[in-house]
Amino acid sequence: MDWAGYAYLVAAVCFILALRGLSHPETARNGNRFGIVGMAIAIVTTLAMPSVLSYEWIILGIVVGGAIGTVIARKIEMTALPQLVAAFHSLVGLAAVFVAGAAFYAPEAYNIGTAGEIHPGSLVEMGLGTAIGAVTFTGSIIAFGKLQGLIGSKPLTFPGQHPLNALLGLSLVALIVGFCVTQEPWIFWAIVLLSFAIGVLLIVPIGGADMPVVVSMLNSYSGWAAAGIGFTLGNTALIVTGALVGASGAILSYIMCKGMNRSIVNVILGGFGGESVTAATGGDDDRPVKSGGPEDAAFIMQNSDKVIIVPGYGMAVAQAQHALREMADLLKESGVEVSYAIHPVAGRMPGHMNVLLAEADVPYDEVFELEEINGEFKSADVAFVIGANDVTNPAAKTDKTSPIYGMPILDVEAAGQVLFLKRSMASGYAGVQNELFFNDNTTMLFGDAKHMVEKIVKALKD
């Protein structure tokens, strides 16, 4: 119907504006609003279609799902958002598998033919959507487990891993072709099971340091799965939305891979970085380090001309962003130039640190990405690192056996003094010790990030 097409077009425009708004913290709220409006239009339009004959299960699903989503949204901590995103991706993938199964067993309801006589184009869409959805489901579960700490962050590799993945991939292609030719139910379920296995095998060999890229790529997979099922359903809104999510996720993954010196092809195929992993060295290093207290940090920074703050996951865990902004305000009142340096994968998902700093009302013009500020460290008197570990580790530039080798890092070691705030000497998520701890110009500040910054604030006021 024409009115439905126009409504879906308006929804698609809203989704595009949502992506545009989410590209910057300053416009992110409006981006979310556009996304909400677009989704509301798409849902209402779909429910108003004449093909919808019964609303009981639909209403029940909306009520139950909406209630669960509301509870999760209210209780979830910012530090747990990456694993929440991974969990949501798994549900999108599983939904694609369920819809494909329903379309296969009741094709008349979807106007794609009859049992055993499904249109060839619909079979291709169904097979691809099922495969991508199943891979997304199990891959996202593994990513969730690694981020949540239920599965070790170290890469799990084994001999012959890549040849096995290649063999399974070729087998999956053969099954999809066979499904399109014969329409046999056992082939459909073989596609589902094999894709489940591939999803696991693609993600388990990937280390914790690379999980942000994995989550982004799984986001792309979930979009393409939704788009494939949109073709099966003949739903324009689902096709457009899925394509937007798939394309934006792929672009973001490419940007992140470039920022981490990773190959996008290896991300897609799985297991990148696994071959070069050495044993974790965090926590058991007996080399001496210099440590200090909040008064030392306050004195050093207050007598500096330029301070660059490097926030990381430790700041997010401690929810120290408000105290950090107060510390920066006091330094600026003393005539110190203050700025913030954000690594593309600081935290556990892109934009994690930007959102936290925006929440604390840190001015946007003081926040800079890696490529904008990296050259400034050599002119900074102090680099104040709060909970960032792997993204400041010089081993990424010097140790070819390190799992983070080749990843661009923030050159904090070039600053006159490095104040490194951390709970302990434990390694970062990549499982390797940070060589920055042992530099002559580094002073460790051990303790909870929020409590330590609050003590520094008190020392600055005194």
C-alpha positions as CSV (number, residue, x, y, z in Angstrom):
1,M,0.0,0.0,0.0
2,D,1.2,3.5,-0.8
3,W,0.6,4.9,2.6
4,A,2.7,2.2,4.2
5,G,5.5,2.8,1.7
6,Y,5.5,6.6,2.6
7,A,5.4,5.8,6.3
8,Y,8.4,3.4,6.0
9,L,10.2,6.1,4.0
10,V,9.7,8.6,6.9
11,A,10.9,5.9,9.4
12,A,14.0,5.3,7.2
13,V,14.8,9.0,7.1
14,C,14.5,9.1,10.9
15,F,17.0,6.2,11.2
16,I,19.5,8.0,9.0
17,L,19.1,11.2,11.1
18,A,19.6,9.0,14.2
19,L,22.9,7.7,12.9
20,R,24.0,11.2,12.0
21,G,23.1,12.5,15.5
22,L,24.9,9.6,17.2
23,S,28.2,10.5,15.5
24,H,28.9,13.2,18.1
25,P,28.2,13.4,21.8
26,E,26.7,16.9,21.4
27,T,24.0,15.7,19.1
28,A,23.6,12.2,20.5
29,R,20.4,13.0,22.4
30,N,18.6,14.2,19.3
31,G,19.9,11.2,17.5
32,N,18.3,8.9,20.0
33,R,15.0,10.8,19.7
34,F,15.0,10.4,15.9
35,G,15.7,6.7,16.4
36,I,12.8,6.4,18.8
37,V,10.4,8.2,16.5
38,G,11.5,6.2,13.5
39,M,11.0,2.9,15.3
40,A,7.6,4.0,16.6
41,I,6.5,4.9,13.0
42,A,7.7,1.5,11.7
43,I,6.0,-0.5,14.4
44,V,2.6,1.3,14.1
45,T,2.8,1.1,10.3
46,T,3.5,-2.7,10.4
47,L,0.7,-3.3,13.0
48,A,-1.8,-1.4,10.8
49,M,-1.2,-3.6,7.7
50,P,-4.2,-5.7,6.6
51,S,-2.0,-8.8,6.8
52,V,-1.9,-8.6,10.6
53,L,-4.9,-10.7,11.6
54,S,-4.3,-11.3,15.4
55,Y,-2.8,-9.0,17.9
56,E,-2.8,-11.1,21.1
57,W,0.7,-12.6,20.8
58,I,2.0,-9.3,19.4
59,I,0.7,-7.3,22.4
60,L,2.0,-10.0,24.8
61,G,5.5,-9.8,23.2
62,I,5.6,-6.0,23.3
63,V,4.5,-6.0,27.0
64,V,6.9,-8.7,28.1
65,G,9.8,-7.4,26.0
66,G,9.2,-3.8,26.9
67,A,9.1,-4.7,30.6
68,I,12.4,-6.6,30.5
69,G,14.0,-3.8,28.4
70,T,12.9,-1.2,30.9
71,V,14.2,-3.1,33.9
72,I,17.6,-3.7,32.2
73,A,17.9,-0.1,31.0
74,R,17.3,1.2,34.6
75,K,19.7,-1.2,36.3
76,I,22.5,-1.5,33.8
77,E,25.8,0.2,34.7
78,M,27.7,2.2,32.0
79,T,30.6,-0.3,32.4
80,A,28.3,-3.2,31.4
81,L,27.0,-1.6,28.2
82,P,29.4,-3.5,25.9
83,Q,28.3,-6.9,27.1
84,L,24.7,-5.7,27.0
85,V,25.1,-4.7,23.4
86,A,26.6,-8.1,22.6
87,A,23.6,-9.8,24.3
88,F,21.2,-7.8,22.3
89,H,23.0,-8.7,19.1
90,S,22.6,-12.4,20.0
91,L,18.8,-11.8,20.2
92,V,18.6,-10.1,16.8
93,G,20.5,-13.1,15.3
94,L,18.2,-15.6,17.0
95,A,15.2,-13.7,15.8
96,A,16.4,-13.9,12.3
97,V,16.7,-17.7,12.6
98,F,13.2,-18.0,14.0
99,V,11.6,-15.9,11.3
100,A,13.4,-17.8,8.6
101,G,12.2,-21.1,10.2
102,A,8.6,-19.8,10.3
103,A,8.8,-18.6,6.7
104,F,10.2,-22.0,5.6
105,Y,7.5,-24.0,7.3
106,A,4.6,-21.7,6.4
107,P,5.6,-19.9,3.2
108,E,1.9,-19.2,2.3
109,A,1.7,-16.8,5.2
110,Y,4.5,-14.8,3.7
111,N,3.4,-14.9,0.1
112,I,6.6,-16.6,-1.0
113,G,5.1,-19.8,-2.4
114,T,4.0,-23.1,-0.9
115,A,5.7,-25.8,1.0
116,G,8.2,-27.4,-1.3
117,E,7.6,-24.7,-3.9
118,I,9.1,-21.7,-2.3
119,H,10.4,-18.9,-4.7
120,P,14.1,-19.4,-5.5
121,G,14.9,-15.8,-4.5
122,S,13.2,-16.2,-1.2
123,L,15.2,-19.4,-0.6
124,V,18.5,-17.6,-1.1
125,E,17.4,-14.8,1.2
126,M,16.2,-17.3,3.8
127,G,19.5,-19.3,3.7
128,L,21.7,-16.3,4.0
129,G,19.6,-14.7,6.7
130,T,19.6,-17.9,8.7
131,A,23.3,-18.4,8.4
132,I,24.3,-14.9,9.3
133,G,21.7,-14.8,12.2
134,A,23.0,-18.1,13.7
135,V,26.6,-17.0,13.5
136,T,25.6,-13.7,15.1
137,F,23.8,-15.5,17.9
138,T,26.5,-17.8,19.1
139,G,29.3,-15.3,18.3
140,S,27.6,-12.7,20.4
141,I,27.1,-15.1,23.3
142,I,30.9,-15.8,23.3
143,A,31.6,-12.1,23.1
144,F,29.2,-11.5,26.0
145,G,31.0,-14.2,28.0
146,K,34.4,-12.7,27.4
147,L,33.3,-9.2,28.3
148,Q,31.4,-10.4,31.4
149,G,34.4,-12.4,32.6
150,L,32.5,-15.7,32.3
151,I,35.0,-16.8,29.7
152,G,38.7,-16.1,29.8
153,S,39.9,-13.1,27.8
154,K,42.9,-14.9,26.4
155,P,42.5,-16.2,22.8
156,L,41.6,-19.9,22.6
157,T,43.5,-21.3,19.7
158,F,44.3,-24.8,18.4
159,P,46.3,-26.3,15.6
160,G,44.5,-26.3,12.2
161,Q,42.1,-23.6,13.4
162,H,42.0,-21.6,10.2
163,P,41.8,-24.6,7.8
164,L,38.9,-25.9,9.9
165,N,37.1,-22.6,9.7
166,A,37.7,-22.5,5.9
167,L,36.3,-26.1,5.6
168,L,33.2,-25.2,7.6
169,G,32.7,-22.0,5.6
170,L,32.8,-24.0,2.3
171,S,30.5,-26.6,3.8
172,L,28.0,-23.9,4.8
173,V,28.0,-22.5,1.2
174,A,27.4,-26.0,-0.1
175,L,24.5,-26.5,2.3
176,I,22.9,-23.1,1.3
177,V,23.1,-24.1,-2.4
178,G,21.6,-27.5,-1.6
179,F,18.9,-25.9,0.4
180,C,17.9,-23.6,-2.5
181,V,17.9,-26.6,-4.9
182,T,16.1,-29.3,-2.8
183,Q,14.3,-27.3,-0.1
184,E,14.9,-30.2,2.3
185,P,14.1,-29.5,6.0
186,W,17.2,-31.4,7.3
187,I,19.4,-29.1,5.2
188,F,17.8,-26.0,6.7
189,W,18.6,-27.3,10.2
190,A,22.1,-28.4,9.2
191,I,22.7,-24.7,8.1
192,V,21.5,-23.6,11.5
193,L,23.7,-26.0,13.5
194,L,26.8,-25.4,11.3
195,S,26.4,-21.7,11.6
196,F,26.1,-21.9,15.4
197,A,29.4,-23.8,15.4
198,I,31.1,-21.3,13.1
199,G,29.9,-18.4,15.3
200,V,31.7,-20.0,18.3
201,L,34.9,-20.8,16.4
202,L,35.2,-17.3,14.9
203,I,35.1,-15.6,18.3
204,V,36.8,-17.8,20.8
205,P,40.3,-17.3,19.2
206,I,40.0,-13.5,19.6
207,G,41.6,-12.0,22.7
208,G,40.0,-9.5,25.1
209,A,41.9,-6.5,23.8
210,D,40.1,-6.9,20.4
211,M,36.6,-7.4,21.8
212,P,35.5,-3.9,20.9
213,V,36.1,-4.6,17.3
214,V,34.3,-7.9,17.6
215,V,31.2,-6.3,19.1
216,S,31.2,-3.7,16.3
217,M,31.4,-6.5,13.7
218,L,28.7,-8.5,15.3
219,N,26.6,-5.4,15.2
220,S,27.1,-5.4,11.4
221,Y,26.2,-9.1,11.2
222,S,23.0,-8.6,13.0
223,G,22.0,-5.8,10.6
224,W,22.7,-7.9,7.5
225,A,20.7,-10.8,9.1
226,A,17.8,-8.5,9.7
227,A,18.0,-7.1,6.1
228,G,18.0,-10.7,4.7
229,I,14.9,-11.6,6.6
230,G,13.3,-8.3,5.6
231,F,13.5,-9.5,2.0
232,T,11.8,-12.7,3.0
233,L,9.0,-10.8,4.7
234,G,8.8,-8.2,2.0
235,N,9.2,-5.5,4.7
236,T,10.8,-2.4,3.4
237,A,11.5,-0.9,6.8
238,L,13.3,-4.0,7.9
239,I,15.4,-4.1,4.8
240,V,16.4,-0.4,5.1
241,T,17.0,-0.6,8.9
242,G,19.1,-3.8,8.6
243,A,21.1,-2.3,5.8
244,L,21.8,0.8,7.8
245,V,22.9,-1.2,10.8
246,G,25.0,-3.6,8.7
247,A,26.7,-0.8,6.7
248,S,27.4,1.5,9.7
249,G,28.7,-1.5,11.8
250,A,31.0,-2.5,9.0
251,I,32.3,1.1,8.6
252,L,32.8,1.4,12.3
253,S,34.7,-1.9,12.4
254,Y,36.9,-0.8,9.6
255,I,37.7,2.5,11.4
256,M,38.5,0.6,14.6
257,C,40.6,-1.9,12.8
258,K,42.6,0.9,11.3
259,G,43.0,2.4,14.7
260,M,44.2,-0.9,16.1
261,N,46.4,-1.9,13.1
262,R,44.2,-4.9,12.5
263,S,43.0,-6.5,9.2
264,I,39.3,-6.2,8.5
265,V,39.5,-9.5,6.6
266,N,41.0,-11.2,9.7
267,V,38.2,-9.8,11.9
268,I,35.6,-11.3,9.6
269,L,37.3,-14.6,9.4
270,G,38.1,-14.7,13.1
271,G,41.2,-15.6,15.2
272,F,43.2,-12.5,14.3
273,G,46.1,-11.9,16.7
274,G,45.9,-15.3,18.2
275,E,49.1,-16.7,16.8
276,S,51.3,-14.1,18.5
277,V,50.0,-14.3,22.0
278,T,52.5,-14.8,24.8
279,A,51.8,-15.6,28.4
280,A,50.3,-12.9,30.5
281,T,52.9,-11.0,32.5
282,G,50.6,-8.8,34.6
283,G,50.8,-8.8,38.3
284,D,53.9,-10.9,38.9
285,D,56.6,-8.4,37.8
286,D,59.1,-7.7,40.6
287,R,60.7,-4.6,38.9
288,P,60.6,-1.5,41.2
289,V,58.1,1.3,40.5
290,K,57.7,4.8,41.9
291,S,54.5,5.4,43.8
292,G,53.0,8.6,45.2
293,G,50.0,10.0,47.0
294,P,47.2,12.5,46.2
295,E,49.2,15.4,47.6
296,D,52.1,14.6,45.3
297,A,49.8,14.5,42.3
298,A,48.1,17.7,43.3
299,F,51.4,19.5,43.7
300,I,52.9,18.3,40.4
301,M,49.8,19.2,38.4
302,Q,49.1,22.5,40.0
303,N,52.6,23.6,39.2
304,S,52.4,22.6,35.6
305,D,51.5,24.5,32.5
306,K,49.8,21.7,30.5
307,V,48.1,18.6,31.7
308,I,46.6,15.9,29.4
309,I,44.1,13.5,31.1
310,V,43.7,10.0,29.7
311,P,40.6,8.3,30.9
312,G,40.0,4.5,30.6
313,Y,37.9,1.6,31.7
314,G,39.1,2.1,35.4
315,M,37.4,5.5,35.4
316,A,34.2,4.0,34.1
317,V,34.2,1.2,36.8
318,A,34.8,3.7,39.6
319,Q,32.4,6.3,38.1
320,A,35.1,8.9,38.7
321,Q,34.2,11.2,35.8
322,H,32.4,13.9,38.0
323,A,35.3,14.1,40.4
324,L,37.7,14.2,37.5
325,R,35.9,17.2,36.0
326,E,36.0,19.0,39.3
327,M,39.8,18.3,39.5
328,A,40.2,19.7,36.0
329,D,38.2,22.8,36.8
330,L,40.4,23.5,39.8
331,L,43.5,23.1,37.7
332,K,42.1,25.5,35.1
333,E,41.4,28.1,37.8
334,S,45.2,27.8,38.7
335,G,46.0,28.7,35.1
336,V,46.8,25.1,33.9
337,E,45.8,24.1,30.4
338,V,43.8,20.9,30.6
339,S,42.6,18.6,27.8
340,Y,41.4,15.0,27.5
341,A,42.9,12.3,25.2
342,I,40.5,9.5,24.0
343,H,41.7,6.3,22.4
344,P,39.3,4.8,19.8
345,V,38.9,1.7,21.9
346,A,39.3,3.1,25.4
347,G,36.8,1.3,27.6
348,R,35.1,-1.7,25.9
349,M,33.2,0.0,23.1
350,P,33.6,3.0,20.8
351,G,32.6,6.3,22.4
352,H,32.5,4.8,26.0
353,M,34.8,7.5,27.4
354,N,33.1,10.3,25.4
355,V,29.7,9.4,26.9
356,L,31.0,9.4,30.4
357,L,32.8,12.7,30.0
358,A,29.7,14.2,28.4
359,E,27.7,13.0,31.4
360,A,30.0,15.0,33.7
361,D,29.6,18.1,31.5
362,V,33.2,18.1,30.3
363,P,33.3,20.7,27.5
364,Y,33.4,19.1,24.1
365,D,36.2,21.3,22.9
366,E,38.6,19.9,25.6
367,V,38.1,16.3,24.4
368,F,40.4,15.1,21.6
369,E,40.7,11.8,19.7
370,L,44.1,10.0,19.4
371,E,45.1,11.4,16.1
372,E,44.3,14.9,17.2
373,I,46.2,15.0,20.4
374,N,49.0,12.4,20.2
375,G,51.6,14.9,19.1
376,E,50.8,17.1,22.1
377,F,52.1,14.8,24.8
378,K,55.7,15.8,24.1
379,S,54.8,19.4,25.1
380,A,52.7,18.4,28.1
381,D,54.2,18.7,31.6
382,V,51.9,15.9,33.0
383,A,49.9,13.0,31.5
384,F,47.3,12.0,34.1
385,V,46.2,8.4,33.2
386,I,43.1,7.2,35.1
387,G,42.4,3.6,34.5
388,A,43.6,3.3,30.9
389,N,46.0,0.4,30.5
390,D,46.4,-1.4,27.1
391,V,45.9,1.8,25.1
392,T,48.9,3.4,26.8
393,N,51.3,0.4,26.7
394,P,54.5,1.1,24.9
395,A,54.8,-2.7,24.2
396,A,52.4,-2.1,21.3
397,K,55.3,-0.3,19.6
398,T,58.3,-2.4,20.7
399,D,57.3,-6.0,21.5
400,K,56.5,-8.0,18.4
401,T,55.3,-11.0,20.5
402,S,52.7,-8.9,22.3
403,P,49.0,-9.5,21.4
404,I,48.6,-5.7,21.1
405,Y,51.7,-5.2,18.9
406,G,50.9,-2.7,16.1
407,M,48.0,-1.1,17.9
408,P,48.4,2.7,17.8
409,I,48.6,3.9,21.4
410,L,48.5,7.2,23.2
411,D,52.1,8.4,23.5
412,V,51.8,9.3,27.2
413,E,55.4,8.3,27.9
414,A,56.5,11.4,26.0
415,A,55.1,13.7,28.7
416,G,57.4,15.3,31.3
417,Q,55.7,13.4,34.1
418,V,53.2,10.5,33.9
419,L,50.8,10.1,36.9
420,F,49.2,6.6,36.5
421,L,46.1,6.0,38.6
422,K,45.3,2.3,39.0
423,R,44.1,-0.1,41.7
424,S,47.2,-2.4,41.4
425,M,49.9,-3.6,39.1
426,A,47.6,-6.1,37.4
427,S,47.7,-6.4,33.6
428,G,45.0,-4.9,31.4
429,Y,42.3,-6.7,29.5
430,A,44.8,-8.0,26.9
431,G,46.7,-9.9,29.7
432,V,50.1,-8.1,29.3
433,Q,52.0,-5.9,31.6
434,N,52.2,-2.2,30.9
435,E,55.8,-1.3,30.4
436,L,54.9,2.3,31.1
437,F,54.7,1.5,34.9
438,F,58.4,1.1,35.1
439,N,59.5,4.2,33.2
440,D,61.6,6.8,35.2
441,N,59.1,9.5,34.6
442,T,56.1,7.5,35.8
443,T,54.6,7.7,39.3
444,M,51.9,5.2,40.2
445,L,48.9,6.3,42.2
446,F,47.4,3.1,43.7
447,G,43.8,3.1,44.7
448,D,40.2,3.4,43.6
449,A,40.0,6.0,40.9
450,K,37.1,8.0,42.3
451,H,38.5,8.1,45.9
452,M,42.0,9.0,44.7
453,V,40.7,11.8,42.5
454,E,38.5,13.1,45.3
455,K,41.6,13.2,47.5
456,I,43.5,15.1,44.8
457,V,40.6,17.6,44.6
458,K,40.8,18.1,48.4
459,A,44.6,18.6,48.2
460,L,44.1,21.1,45.4
461,K,41.6,23.1,47.5
462,D,43.9,23.0,50.5
